[in-house]
Amino acid sequence: MPSSPPRWASSPTAGAWAARWSSAPSATASRHWPCWGCRRPAERNWHEPSAPGDRPLALVDEHAHAWSPKTARARFRKGLTGPTAGVAAGHTQANLISVPADWAYDMLLFCTRNPQPCPVLDVTDAGGWTTVLAAGADLRTDLPRYRVWRDGELVDEPTDVLEHWRDDLVTFLIGCSFTFEWALASAGVPIRHVEQGRNVPMYVTSRRCRPAGRLRGPMVVSMRPVPPAHLSAAIRESSLLPAVHGSPVHCGDPSALGIDDLDRPDFGDAVDLGADDIPVFWACGVTPQAAVMASRPPFALTHAPGQMFLTDARDEQYRVA
């Protein structure tokens, strides 16, 4: 247990919690993971602001939690955009990445070697835009917002990718931590970004993923502030859903992951921490986008961070106990 507040205590949102660092329960101690001797890339601007006009869906429609996945997809198809946390309660959400067929094995191997940030739920055939996870869905149109990448550079953020679609694209659907938020909430864990009407904050870390073929890059994490009394429940409930990232990779001091400032997430929005809140970090399905930036494949499509694909699968289908 640290004897003095950690260096991230200068973050305004973390100040109140840092003042209680030395008296926090033993469960709040940082778990230090190896960073493999790497540093967070300084030469790239990892922060990408949300596209103009995007708003959390809780502000667009207060009944979004009660939508069916089919209703949510239909609204996204018509142009509704925004973070999908809290939408279609009880249904599994997925990250999306599409790569040319000659990169598909590299991506599959990357996901296999890095299962916590990249848990694969489905893979399409080349050119396929449907999935067994959602009958009648179109992976080219049914997400709130997409990203288009060329040679590792972000070139567009459209609401559909029909004009960018290619017959050689293989699409990977990767589990999303929004899925386990309903289990956390049911266990009494507050979900701060939902309470505050914001996207979940995501950070590029100093921990390197295991490379695979031509793909390499850092792990990305999402962060949820958790009160000490609810920490064990947050760890327990998320650990029962390994297909959507499972248990946290770190609790406590963000500097152990190479994160300097919680108020400056690389993706998503900063959230306000409660007086006692502990920053808890889960592996994140934006990790393949960090690999795209680092490895620079000639072309890729992804979801916009926080704006996920809503599947018809129920959360409990992925619960291991």
C-alpha positions as CSV (number, residue, x, y, z in Angstrom):
1,M,0.0,0.0,0.0
2,P,1.5,3.4,-1.0
3,S,2.4,5.6,2.0
4,S,1.7,8.8,0.0
5,P,-0.8,9.9,-2.7
6,P,0.3,8.6,-6.2
7,R,1.5,11.1,-8.8
8,W,-1.8,11.0,-10.7
9,A,-3.4,12.7,-7.7
10,S,-2.9,16.0,-9.4
11,S,-5.7,15.1,-11.8
12,P,-8.7,17.3,-10.6
13,T,-11.1,14.4,-10.9
14,A,-8.9,12.1,-8.8
15,G,-8.0,14.6,-6.1
16,A,-10.7,13.6,-3.6
17,W,-9.9,9.9,-3.9
18,A,-6.1,10.5,-3.7
19,A,-6.6,12.2,-0.3
20,R,-7.9,8.9,1.0
21,W,-5.3,6.7,-0.7
22,S,-3.4,5.8,2.5
23,S,-6.6,4.7,4.4
24,A,-8.3,2.8,1.6
25,P,-9.0,-1.0,2.1
26,S,-6.4,-3.4,1.0
27,A,-8.5,-4.4,-2.0
28,T,-7.8,-1.0,-3.5
29,A,-4.0,-1.5,-3.8
30,S,-2.6,-1.2,-7.3
31,R,-1.8,-4.4,-9.1
32,H,1.3,-3.7,-11.1
33,W,1.4,-5.5,-14.5
34,P,4.5,-5.7,-16.7
35,C,4.8,-3.1,-19.3
36,W,7.3,-5.1,-21.4
37,G,9.8,-2.2,-21.3
38,C,7.8,-0.1,-23.8
39,R,6.7,3.5,-23.7
40,R,3.4,5.1,-24.8
41,P,4.1,6.5,-28.3
42,A,4.8,10.2,-28.1
43,E,4.8,10.9,-31.8
44,R,1.2,10.1,-32.5
45,N,-1.9,12.1,-31.4
46,W,-3.9,9.3,-30.0
47,H,-6.8,11.6,-28.9
48,E,-9.6,11.7,-31.4
49,P,-12.6,13.9,-30.4
50,S,-16.1,12.7,-31.0
51,A,-17.6,13.6,-34.3
52,P,-19.7,16.8,-34.2
53,G,-23.3,16.2,-33.2
54,D,-22.7,13.0,-31.3
55,R,-24.5,12.7,-28.0
56,P,-24.9,9.9,-25.5
57,L,-28.0,8.0,-26.4
58,A,-29.3,8.5,-22.9
59,L,-29.8,12.1,-23.9
60,V,-31.3,11.3,-27.3
61,D,-33.9,8.9,-26.0
62,E,-34.5,8.2,-22.3
63,H,-36.0,4.9,-23.2
64,A,-33.0,3.5,-25.1
65,H,-32.3,0.9,-22.4
66,A,-35.7,-0.7,-23.2
67,W,-35.2,-0.9,-27.0
68,S,-34.7,-4.3,-28.6
69,P,-31.4,-4.7,-30.4
70,K,-33.4,-4.7,-33.7
71,T,-35.0,-1.4,-32.9
72,A,-31.6,0.1,-31.9
73,R,-30.0,-1.1,-35.2
74,A,-32.9,0.3,-37.2
75,R,-32.4,3.7,-35.6
76,F,-28.7,3.6,-36.2
77,R,-29.3,2.7,-39.8
78,K,-31.4,5.9,-40.1
79,G,-28.6,8.0,-38.8
80,L,-28.8,8.1,-35.0
81,T,-25.3,8.3,-33.5
82,G,-23.8,8.3,-30.0
83,P,-22.4,6.0,-27.4
84,T,-24.3,2.8,-26.9
85,A,-23.7,2.2,-23.2
86,G,-27.0,1.4,-21.6
87,V,-28.8,0.7,-24.9
88,A,-30.9,-2.5,-25.3
89,A,-30.4,-3.7,-21.7
90,G,-29.3,-7.3,-21.3
91,H,-28.0,-7.8,-24.9
92,T,-24.4,-8.3,-25.9
93,Q,-22.5,-5.5,-27.6
94,A,-19.6,-5.9,-30.0
95,N,-16.6,-4.0,-31.3
96,L,-16.1,-4.3,-35.1
97,I,-13.0,-4.4,-37.3
98,S,-12.9,-5.3,-41.0
99,V,-9.6,-6.0,-42.8
100,P,-8.7,-7.2,-46.2
101,A,-8.6,-11.0,-46.5
102,D,-4.8,-11.0,-46.8
103,W,-4.6,-9.4,-43.4
104,A,-7.4,-11.6,-41.8
105,Y,-5.1,-14.4,-40.6
106,D,-2.8,-11.8,-38.9
107,M,-5.9,-10.3,-37.2
108,L,-7.2,-13.7,-36.1
109,L,-3.8,-14.6,-34.7
110,F,-3.5,-11.2,-33.0
111,C,-6.9,-11.8,-31.3
112,T,-6.0,-15.3,-30.3
113,R,-2.7,-14.2,-28.8
114,N,-4.4,-11.3,-27.0
115,P,-7.7,-12.7,-25.8
116,Q,-8.5,-10.3,-23.0
117,P,-8.6,-7.1,-25.2
118,C,-9.7,-9.0,-28.3
119,P,-12.2,-11.7,-27.4
120,V,-13.7,-12.9,-30.7
121,L,-17.5,-13.4,-30.9
122,D,-17.8,-14.0,-34.7
123,V,-15.8,-13.8,-37.9
124,T,-17.4,-13.4,-41.3
125,D,-16.5,-14.9,-44.6
126,A,-14.7,-12.5,-47.0
127,G,-17.1,-9.9,-48.3
128,G,-19.8,-11.0,-45.8
129,W,-21.8,-8.4,-44.0
130,T,-24.1,-10.5,-41.9
131,T,-23.6,-12.3,-38.6
132,V,-25.2,-15.2,-36.8
133,L,-25.3,-12.9,-33.7
134,A,-28.1,-10.7,-35.2
135,A,-30.6,-11.9,-37.7
136,G,-31.2,-9.5,-40.6
137,A,-28.5,-7.1,-39.5
138,D,-26.2,-5.4,-41.9
139,L,-22.7,-4.8,-40.6
140,R,-22.2,-2.0,-43.1
141,T,-25.0,0.2,-41.9
142,D,-26.2,-0.9,-38.4
143,L,-23.7,0.8,-36.1
144,P,-24.0,4.4,-35.0
145,R,-20.7,5.5,-36.5
146,Y,-17.7,3.9,-38.2
147,R,-14.1,4.8,-38.9
148,V,-12.3,4.4,-42.2
149,W,-8.5,3.8,-42.1
150,R,-6.0,4.0,-44.9
151,D,-2.4,3.1,-44.2
152,G,-3.0,3.5,-40.5
153,E,-4.5,7.0,-40.8
154,L,-8.1,7.9,-39.9
155,V,-9.7,9.3,-43.1
156,D,-13.4,9.3,-42.4
157,E,-16.1,8.7,-39.7
158,P,-19.3,8.0,-41.6
159,T,-22.6,6.6,-40.3
160,D,-22.4,3.8,-42.8
161,V,-19.6,2.2,-44.9
162,L,-21.6,1.2,-48.0
163,E,-19.4,3.4,-50.3
164,H,-16.2,2.0,-48.6
165,W,-17.2,-1.6,-48.7
166,R,-15.0,-4.2,-50.5
167,D,-15.6,-7.8,-51.4
168,D,-12.4,-8.9,-49.8
169,L,-13.2,-7.6,-46.3
170,V,-13.3,-10.0,-43.4
171,T,-15.1,-8.7,-40.3
172,F,-14.3,-9.5,-36.7
173,L,-16.9,-8.9,-33.9
174,I,-15.1,-8.6,-30.6
175,G,-16.7,-8.6,-27.2
176,C,-17.4,-5.2,-25.5
177,S,-17.3,-4.3,-21.8
178,F,-20.6,-2.4,-22.2
179,T,-22.1,-5.9,-22.0
180,F,-21.1,-6.6,-18.4
181,E,-22.3,-3.2,-17.2
182,W,-25.7,-4.6,-16.6
183,A,-24.3,-7.2,-14.3
184,L,-22.3,-4.5,-12.5
185,A,-25.4,-2.4,-12.1
186,S,-27.4,-5.3,-10.8
187,A,-24.8,-5.9,-8.2
188,G,-25.1,-2.3,-7.1
189,V,-22.0,-1.0,-8.8
190,P,-22.5,2.6,-10.0
191,I,-21.7,3.2,-13.7
192,R,-20.4,6.7,-13.6
193,H,-20.2,7.4,-17.4
194,V,-23.9,6.4,-17.8
195,E,-24.9,8.5,-14.7
196,Q,-23.1,11.5,-16.3
197,G,-24.4,10.9,-19.8
198,R,-20.9,10.5,-21.3
199,N,-19.0,7.9,-23.3
200,V,-16.7,5.6,-21.3
201,P,-13.1,6.9,-21.1
202,M,-10.5,4.8,-22.9
203,Y,-6.7,5.1,-22.7
204,V,-3.7,3.8,-24.7
205,T,-1.4,2.0,-22.2
206,S,2.3,1.3,-22.0
207,R,1.5,-2.5,-22.1
208,R,2.3,-4.0,-25.4
209,C,0.1,-6.7,-26.9
210,R,1.8,-9.9,-28.2
211,P,2.5,-9.3,-31.9
212,A,1.0,-11.5,-34.6
213,G,2.4,-11.4,-38.1
214,R,2.3,-7.8,-39.3
215,L,0.1,-6.6,-36.4
216,R,1.5,-5.1,-33.2
217,G,0.5,-2.3,-30.9
218,P,-0.4,-1.3,-27.3
219,M,-3.3,-2.5,-25.3
220,V,-6.2,0.0,-24.8
221,V,-8.2,0.0,-21.6
222,S,-11.5,1.4,-20.5
223,M,-11.9,3.0,-17.0
224,R,-14.8,2.9,-14.6
225,P,-14.6,4.6,-11.2
226,V,-15.7,2.2,-8.5
227,P,-16.4,2.9,-4.8
228,P,-14.3,0.7,-2.5
229,A,-17.3,-1.0,-1.1
230,H,-18.3,-2.2,-4.6
231,L,-14.8,-3.2,-5.9
232,S,-15.1,-6.9,-5.1
233,A,-18.5,-7.0,-6.8
234,A,-17.1,-5.3,-9.9
235,I,-14.2,-7.8,-10.2
236,R,-16.5,-10.8,-9.5
237,E,-19.2,-9.9,-11.9
238,S,-17.0,-8.9,-14.8
239,S,-14.8,-12.0,-14.3
240,L,-17.8,-14.2,-15.1
241,L,-18.0,-12.7,-18.6
242,P,-14.6,-13.4,-20.2
243,A,-16.0,-13.2,-23.7
244,V,-16.5,-9.4,-23.1
245,H,-13.1,-8.7,-21.5
246,G,-13.6,-10.4,-18.1
247,S,-12.0,-9.1,-14.9
248,P,-10.0,-5.9,-14.7
249,V,-6.4,-5.7,-15.8
250,H,-5.6,-3.1,-13.1
251,C,-7.1,-1.3,-10.1
252,G,-5.7,1.9,-8.7
253,D,-2.7,4.0,-9.8
254,P,-3.0,4.8,-13.5
255,S,0.7,5.4,-13.9
256,A,1.3,1.6,-13.6
257,L,-0.3,1.5,-17.1
258,G,1.6,4.5,-18.4
259,I,-1.5,6.7,-18.1
260,D,-0.5,10.2,-17.0
261,D,-3.8,12.1,-16.7
262,L,-7.3,10.5,-16.2
263,D,-8.8,13.8,-17.4
264,R,-7.4,13.3,-20.9
265,P,-8.6,10.0,-22.3
266,D,-7.4,9.0,-25.7
267,F,-10.9,8.0,-26.7
268,G,-14.3,8.7,-25.2
269,D,-15.0,11.3,-22.5
270,A,-13.4,12.0,-19.1
271,V,-15.7,11.2,-16.2
272,D,-15.9,12.7,-12.7
273,L,-14.7,10.4,-9.9
274,G,-16.6,10.3,-6.6
275,A,-14.8,11.2,-3.4
276,D,-13.9,7.5,-2.7
277,D,-13.8,6.1,-6.2
278,I,-11.0,3.9,-7.3
279,P,-10.1,3.9,-11.1
280,V,-10.6,0.4,-12.4
281,F,-9.3,-0.6,-15.8
282,W,-10.6,-3.3,-18.2
283,A,-9.0,-4.4,-21.4
284,C,-10.8,-2.7,-24.3
285,G,-11.9,-3.7,-27.8
286,V,-10.4,-0.5,-29.3
287,T,-7.1,-2.3,-29.0
288,P,-7.3,-3.5,-32.7
289,Q,-7.6,0.2,-33.7
290,A,-4.4,0.9,-31.9
291,A,-2.9,-2.0,-33.8
292,V,-4.1,-0.5,-37.1
293,M,-2.5,2.8,-36.2
294,A,0.8,1.1,-35.2
295,S,0.9,-1.5,-38.0
296,R,-0.6,0.6,-40.9
297,P,-2.5,-2.0,-43.0
298,P,-3.5,-0.5,-46.3
299,F,-7.2,-0.4,-45.4
300,A,-9.5,-1.1,-42.5
301,L,-13.0,-0.3,-41.2
302,T,-13.8,-0.1,-37.5
303,H,-16.6,1.1,-35.2
304,A,-16.2,4.5,-33.6
305,P,-15.0,4.1,-30.0
306,G,-18.0,3.6,-27.7
307,Q,-20.5,3.2,-30.6
308,M,-21.0,-0.5,-30.8
309,F,-22.8,-3.2,-32.7
310,L,-25.9,-4.4,-30.8
311,T,-26.3,-8.2,-31.2
312,D,-29.4,-10.3,-30.4
313,A,-27.4,-12.4,-28.0
314,R,-28.3,-12.2,-24.4
315,D,-25.6,-11.3,-21.8
316,E,-26.2,-14.5,-19.9
317,Q,-25.2,-16.6,-22.9
318,Y,-21.6,-15.6,-22.3
319,R,-21.7,-16.0,-18.5
320,V,-19.4,-18.8,-17.4
321,A,-21.0,-19.5,-14.0
